[in-house]
Amino acid sequence: MFDSKLAARWLLLVISAAACLPKDEDGQSRTRRGTLRSSAGPKLGKVAAVAEQAPSSARKPPAPRAKTQAPLARTEADGGAPSEAAGVFEDGFEREAIGRNYRTSASSAWRIDEGSVCAHSPRNQPLWLARRLPKNARIEFDAVSHSADGDIKVEAWGDGRSAATTTSYTNATSYLFIYGGWRNTLHVLARRNEHGKDRRELRVDPDGEDPRTLPVFAGQSYHFVIERRDGRTVSMSVDETEILSFVDSAPLDGPGHDHFAFNAWEAQVCFDNLNILPLDG
């Protein structure tokens, strides 16, 4: 005879057992033989699955290089590095701080900016290289002015510490090489006084055909070579064209005339890839 109460109790036990089975992440019940899958298949398609397994560096572009504007690490007055022996020297400025190979009296005006050393209106307060220059040397670097005024300026064979004390820079201890100075009207090679009567100069001619008299174009990178080979003759070349040279009957050399510096007036100028090579002679 059919016992309805017994059948009801048996059915309740079956339902309770089914409810206790563990679930998959997709909500499907599992049996002891394995996981049940829905007819729709895996949640991720083939392309999505491959992307999920790929390393994160393959899926995300590298972060853009941050622009750094770090001040000088230390100046001479703060106990910066003393002058080191003359010799080969290279600097690509791929760092955050200018560092102890350089010194200046205007630390706020000089900084590293995206892998170059840049001047921000130093007004003839040079950034001196602490290492000494040989008497004869080839000095190479790249430079760009971000101003229509041009005014790319460096010094060579100076004392390693001097700076302008007045508006006019008449107390330098070096040779001064100025490309596009005086609001992009003159290229100048001067001895100690950039306004001196004995300076060598070329007047800029924006419409001329002589490559030596072209102006400085804002944003354009120029390759400079400063040389002294015979102890007497200094020269400045830009992009393999000699611009100016000067034969000095009383050459600047020895102690007090054995350092190199980047310089500028008010234009924003950046320098890179400094390379100094001693020359025989």
Sequence and secondary structure as in RCSB ss.txt:
>XXXX:A:sequence
MFDSKLAARWLLLVISAAACLPKDEDGQSRTRRGTLRSSAGPKLGKVAAVAEQAPSSARKPPAPRAKTQAPLART
EADGGAPSEAAGVFEDGFEREAIGRNYRTSASSAWRIDEGSVCAHSPRNQPLWLARRLPKNARIEFDAVSHSADG
DIKVEAWGDGRSAATTTSYTNATSYLFIYGGWRNTLHVLARRNEHGKDRRELRVDPDGEDPRTLPVFAGQSYHFV
IERRDGRTVSMSVDETEILSFVDSAPLDGPGHDHFAFNAWEAQVCFDNLNILPLDG
>XXXX:A:secstr
   HHHHHHHHHHHHHHHHTS B TTS BEETTEE   TT  SS HHHHHHHHS HHHHS         B  S  
GGGT       S EEE   SSS  TTEE S GGGEEEETTEEEEES SS  EEESS   SSEEEEEEEEE STT 
 EEEEEEE SS   SSSS    SSEEEEEEHHHHTEEEEEES TT TT EEEE  TT S GGG    TT EEEEE
EEESSSSEEEEEETTEEEEEEE SS   STTS EEEEE SSSEEEEEEEEEEE   
